[in-house]
Amino acid sequence: MRRVDHIHTLDQLTERTCEYNMEVHNMVFIDFRKAFDSIKHVSSLEAITEQGLNAKMVKIVKQMYEKLTAYIKRDQKGETFRINCGVAQGDPLLANLFNTVLEGALSTKLVGIWN
């Protein structure tokens, strides 16, 4: 959905809640096309810890993302930079990790998980 669609949806929800004398407590719009690339690593660790994942597994995930770096190569290798957000594409753990973070966000336990 585009931003305009979100605004229209919000407007419609607001009208209907007033019309039926209801309260709206939470509303979340997530752009799933960009969500995978923008999850902060620290939020991933908080989410899996919060949901009771084994401490050893938390440590493994932490080590996976702890020193993640990349560089851009054109004619020559560019300067290395640190990656602080996003989940590793093609990683078999990807879907579970993303779902865990999303579940934590929707339960309002985590704030500011996305950039």
N, C-alpha and C positions, 0 to 999 in steps of 0.2 A: 504494500500500500504506500501511496505517496503521503507526504505531510498533510496535504489538503484533505485527503480522505480521512486521516486521523482527526483532524480538526472537525470535519463534518460529523464523524462518529461521536466525538466528544459532545458536540452541540446537540445531537439527537438524544444521547443518553441523558444529558442535563435536562432537556425538555421533558422526556418521558418520566424521569424521576420526580420532577416538579408536578407533572400532570397526575401521577399516581401517589403523590405524597410519600416518596421513598427517599432513603439516604444512600449516597454513594460513598463508600469508605476508601476504596483503592481503585486505581486504574493504571494499567501498564500497557505501553506500546513498545514493542521490540522489533527492530529491523533485523530479522534473522539472517539476511544476506551479509551483514557486517558483524553480527554478534560474535561469531567464532574468532574473528581477528582482533576483537577489542576487549576481551575478558582479561582483566589484570591477573597476573600469576598469583599474587598474594591472595586475591579473592578465591581462586581455585583451591588454594591450600586451606583457607578459612572454611570454605564450604565442605570439603571432604572431612575436615577435622570436626566441624559442627555436627555432621551427620554420622559420626562415630566410626569412620574408617580406621582400621587397624593402624597403629602408630608406625609400624614398619612400612606399610604401603604409603602413608603420608610422607615419610622420609624419602622413599623412592621417587615419588612424584616431585617432591621438592628438589631433589638432586637433578631430575630431568630438566627442570626449568631454571634452576639456580644460576647457571653460568651460560645460558643460551645466548649465542652471538651469531652475527651474520655479516656479510660484506657484499658489496656490489662489484661485479667484475665486468669490465668493458674491454678496453685495450690492455688494462693491467688490473691487478687486484686493488680494490679500494680500501678505505679505512674500515676497520672492524668496529661494529657498534653492538650494543647490548639490546636484547629483545625483552621487554618487560610485560608484554601483553600478547594475547592470542594463544590458541591451542595449536599444537603441532599437527599440521595437515597430514592425513593418512595414518595417523597414530591410532591403533586399535582401541586405545583408552579414550580417544577423543569424544565419542558420543556420550559415554558414561560421565566423563568429567564435565562436559557441557551441561548435561541434564542435572547433575548435582548442583552446579552453580546456579542454574536457572531455578531449580526448586528452592534453593536458599533465598534467592532474590524475591521470588513470588511469595514466600512465607514471611517476607519483610524482616528477616534476620540479618541480612547483609545490605549495606547501603553503599552506593558508589562503586559497584563492581565493574562497570564499564567505563571506558574513557569518554 
